[in-house]
Amino acid sequence: ELPTGVWTVERAVPGRVERPGYAMPLRVVELDRLSDALDAPAVRDDRARLEPAPRDVFAAMNELAYGDGQERWFAPFLATLRDARVRLHGLRGEEGAFETVLLTLDVGADVGITFTTTVPAARGRGLAARLARAVLADARGRGARTASLQSTGDGLRVWPRLGFREVGVLRAFLRP
């Protein structure tokens, strides 16, 4: 039997009801097309500053961004991710605290990007884009040839500027 929720590019799933508000564009980029951008000195500097984000910090930032900030739902989810292909990345601000984070999942020659967030006080300064470029350059160094992601409304402007193009829509279907 299918789980409670199913994410798919299909237009219908038997026995499930679509949640249109959850639909997100699927985007991809070929990393070779970004060579100039990923080899820029600023990206090399950001790669040097790139560090693993602690799970508690990553969870708190995502709970604030994607939830009501009160309910602790992301940390238990994050605890279930016990796969060496999953990496939590972050960049710290001048004060030393993490200001932007994202999660990657390496699958073959693709690096999937998800749960990208920036603390509210640091939004609009291009930090998520800087982090993404550093992560993409790092993934390319590990042999990744493509990157893929799903984007919420907050990221709709960021990803195309980084070279990602829309290839479909991911839809959510839940049990009635």
Secondary structure, DSSP 8 states (H G I E B T S, - for coil): ---SEEEESSS--TT-EE-GGG-EEEEEEEGGGGHHHHTSHHHHHHHHH-EE--HHHHHHHHHHHHS-SSS--HHHHHHT---TTEEEEEEE-TTSSEEEEEEEEEETTEEEEEEEEE-GGGTTSSHHHHHHHHHHHHHHHTT--EEEEE--GGGTTHHHHTT-EEEEEEEEEE--
